Amino acid sequence: MKQVCQFLKDAGTYYLATMGGDQPRVRPFGTAHIFEGKLYIQTGKGKAD
């Protein structure tokens, strides 16, 4: 787990592709942390002002 976390941190920004209905969605990620033995990554969805 530590090696995977370090790999993601070394990469800087990495991307996760998912499907939203019938449309592909590619989201950038930039965080990776291990908490209680589990790998967590975080993303956010910006809101219009």
ROSEKOL-586837 format. One record per atom (N, C-alpha, C, O): residue number from 1; residue in one letter; x, y, z. Coordinates in nm, 3 decimals, always signed. Example, Ala and Ser with C-alpha at 12.3 -4.5 7.8 and 13.67 -1.06 7.14 Angstrom:
REM residues 2
i,aa,x,y,z
1,a,+1.319,-0.569,+0.780
1,a,+1.230,-0.450,+0.780
1,a,+1.320,-0.330,+0.780
1,a,+1.424,-0.332,+0.846
2,s,+1.285,-0.225,+0.708
2,s,+1.367,-0.106,+0.714
2,s,+1.290,+0.003,+0.787
2,s,+1.341,+0.114,+0.804
//
This chain:
REM residues 49
i,aa,x,y,z
1,m,+0.082,-0.118,+0.000
1,m,+0.000,+0.000,+0.000
1,m,+0.088,+0.126,+0.000
1,m,+0.058,+0.223,-0.069
2,k,+0.195,+0.121,+0.078
2,k,+0.283,+0.238,+0.085
2,k,+0.347,+0.268,-0.049
2,k,+0.364,+0.384,-0.085
3,q,+0.382,+0.163,-0.125
3,q,+0.443,+0.184,-0.256
3,q,+0.345,+0.248,-0.353
3,q,+0.382,+0.337,-0.429
4,v,+0.221,+0.205,-0.350
4,v,+0.118,+0.263,-0.438
4,v,+0.096,+0.410,-0.402
4,v,+0.090,+0.495,-0.491
5,c,+0.085,+0.439,-0.275
5,c,+0.064,+0.576,-0.229
5,c,+0.181,+0.665,-0.272
5,c,+0.160,+0.776,-0.321
6,q,+0.303,+0.617,-0.254
6,q,+0.420,+0.696,-0.292
6,q,+0.425,+0.716,-0.444
6,q,+0.463,+0.823,-0.490
7,f,+0.388,+0.615,-0.520
7,f,+0.384,+0.626,-0.666
7,f,+0.288,+0.738,-0.708
7,f,+0.321,+0.819,-0.794
8,l,+0.169,+0.740,-0.648
8,l,+0.071,+0.844,-0.682
8,l,+0.120,+0.982,-0.641
8,l,+0.102,+1.078,-0.716
9,k,+0.181,+0.993,-0.525
9,k,+0.235,+1.122,-0.482
9,k,+0.347,+1.169,-0.575
9,k,+0.355,+1.287,-0.607
10,d,+0.432,+1.078,-0.617
10,d,+0.541,+1.112,-0.709
10,d,+0.488,+1.155,-0.845
10,d,+0.549,+1.238,-0.912
11,a,+0.376,+1.099,-0.886
11,a,+0.317,+1.132,-1.016
11,a,+0.262,+1.275,-1.018
11,a,+0.252,+1.335,-1.125
12,g,+0.227,+1.328,-0.903
12,g,+0.166,+1.462,-0.898
12,g,+0.018,+1.450,-0.929
12,g,-0.058,+1.401,-0.846
13,t,-0.023,+1.495,-1.046
13,t,-0.162,+1.483,-1.088
13,t,-0.179,+1.352,-1.163
13,t,-0.100,+1.319,-1.251
14,y,-0.284,+1.277,-1.129
14,y,-0.318,+1.155,-1.201
14,y,-0.467,+1.158,-1.227
14,y,-0.538,+1.240,-1.168
15,y,-0.516,+1.072,-1.314
15,y,-0.653,+1.081,-1.363
15,y,-0.727,+0.949,-1.345
15,y,-0.668,+0.841,-1.356
16,l,-0.856,+0.959,-1.317
16,l,-0.942,+0.843,-1.303
16,l,-1.057,+0.859,-1.402
16,l,-1.126,+0.961,-1.402
17,a,-1.077,+0.759,-1.485
17,a,-1.184,+0.763,-1.585
17,a,-1.302,+0.681,-1.535
17,a,-1.285,+0.568,-1.490
18,t,-1.421,+0.739,-1.545
18,t,-1.546,+0.671,-1.507
18,t,-1.650,+0.700,-1.615
18,t,-1.622,+0.771,-1.712
19,m,-1.767,+0.645,-1.599
19,m,-1.878,+0.673,-1.690
19,m,-1.986,+0.748,-1.614
19,m,-2.022,+0.710,-1.502
20,g,-2.040,+0.854,-1.675
20,g,-2.153,+0.927,-1.621
20,g,-2.269,+0.908,-1.717
20,g,-2.284,+0.984,-1.813
21,g,-2.353,+0.807,-1.692
21,g,-2.455,+0.771,-1.791
21,g,-2.386,+0.706,-1.909
21,g,-2.322,+0.602,-1.895
22,d,-2.401,+0.767,-2.027
22,d,-2.333,+0.713,-2.145
22,d,-2.215,+0.799,-2.187
22,d,-2.162,+0.782,-2.298
23,q,-2.172,+0.890,-2.099
23,q,-2.060,+0.979,-2.130
23,q,-1.940,+0.948,-2.041
23,q,-1.953,+0.930,-1.920
24,p,-1.823,+0.943,-2.102
24,p,-1.703,+0.923,-2.020
24,p,-1.671,+1.048,-1.940
24,p,-1.694,+1.160,-1.986
25,r,-1.619,+1.029,-1.822
25,r,-1.577,+1.139,-1.736
25,r,-1.435,+1.109,-1.690
25,r,-1.407,+1.000,-1.638
26,v,-1.346,+1.203,-1.708
26,v,-1.208,+1.187,-1.663
26,v,-1.182,+1.296,-1.562
26,v,-1.192,+1.415,-1.592
27,r,-1.147,+1.255,-1.442
27,r,-1.129,+1.351,-1.332
27,r,-0.985,+1.351,-1.284
27,r,-0.924,+1.246,-1.267
28,p,-0.931,+1.470,-1.261
28,p,-0.795,+1.477,-1.207
28,p,-0.794,+1.455,-1.056
28,p,-0.886,+1.497,-0.985
29,f,-0.692,+1.391,-1.011
29,f,-0.669,+1.370,-0.869
29,f,-0.528,+1.417,-0.837
29,f,-0.442,+1.419,-0.924
30,g,-0.505,+1.454,-0.714
30,g,-0.373,+1.499,-0.676
30,g,-0.334,+1.461,-0.535
30,g,-0.223,+1.492,-0.489
31,t,-0.424,+1.395,-0.466
31,t,-0.393,+1.356,-0.328
31,t,-0.398,+1.205,-0.315
31,t,-0.471,+1.137,-0.388
32,a,-0.322,+1.153,-0.224
32,a,-0.324,+1.012,-0.189
32,a,-0.272,+1.000,-0.046
32,a,-0.164,+1.048,-0.015
33,h,-0.350,+0.936,+0.037
33,h,-0.310,+0.919,+0.178
33,h,-0.352,+0.781,+0.226
33,h,-0.451,+0.725,+0.179
34,i,-0.278,+0.729,+0.319
34,i,-0.314,+0.604,+0.384
34,i,-0.368,+0.638,+0.522
34,i,-0.303,+0.708,+0.600
35,f,-0.487,+0.589,+0.551
35,f,-0.549,+0.611,+0.682
35,f,-0.607,+0.479,+0.728
35,f,-0.688,+0.418,+0.658
36,e,-0.564,+0.435,+0.844
36,e,-0.609,+0.308,+0.902
36,e,-0.595,+0.193,+0.802
36,e,-0.684,+0.108,+0.790
37,g,-0.481,+0.193,+0.730
37,g,-0.451,+0.083,+0.639
37,g,-0.522,+0.085,+0.505
37,g,-0.511,-0.010,+0.428
38,k,-0.594,+0.193,+0.477
38,k,-0.667,+0.204,+0.350
38,k,-0.618,+0.324,+0.272
38,k,-0.583,+0.427,+0.330
39,l,-0.614,+0.310,+0.140
39,l,-0.571,+0.417,+0.052
39,l,-0.690,+0.506,+0.019
39,l,-0.794,+0.458,-0.024
40,y,-0.673,+0.636,+0.040
40,y,-0.777,+0.733,+0.008
40,y,-0.727,+0.831,-0.097
40,y,-0.613,+0.878,-0.090
41,i,-0.813,+0.860,-0.193
41,i,-0.786,+0.965,-0.290
41,i,-0.903,+1.061,-0.285
41,i,-1.014,+1.022,-0.247
42,q,-0.881,+1.185,-0.324
42,q,-0.984,+1.288,-0.307
42,q,-0.998,+1.370,-0.434
42,q,-0.900,+1.402,-0.500
43,t,-1.122,+1.402,-0.465
43,t,-1.150,+1.495,-0.574
43,t,-1.262,+1.586,-0.527
43,t,-1.329,+1.558,-0.428
44,g,-1.281,+1.692,-0.598
44,g,-1.388,+1.785,-0.567
44,g,-1.452,+1.834,-0.694
44,g,-1.389,+1.835,-0.800
45,k,-1.574,+1.874,-0.684
45,k,-1.645,+1.929,-0.798
45,k,-1.667,+2.077,-0.772
45,k,-1.736,+2.116,-0.678
46,g,-1.605,+2.158,-0.856
46,g,-1.619,+2.302,-0.839
46,g,-1.759,+2.348,-0.866
46,g,-1.830,+2.292,-0.949
47,k,-1.800,+2.452,-0.795
47,k,-1.935,+2.508,-0.813
47,k,-1.923,+2.646,-0.874
47,k,-1.830,+2.721,-0.845
48,a,-2.017,+2.679,-0.958
48,a,-2.020,+2.812,-1.019
48,a,-2.047,+2.917,-0.910
48,a,-2.127,+2.894,-0.820
49,d,-1.980,+3.030,-0.921
49,d,-2.001,+3.137,-0.822
49,d,-2.129,+3.212,-0.845
49,d,-2.160,+3.305,-0.771
//
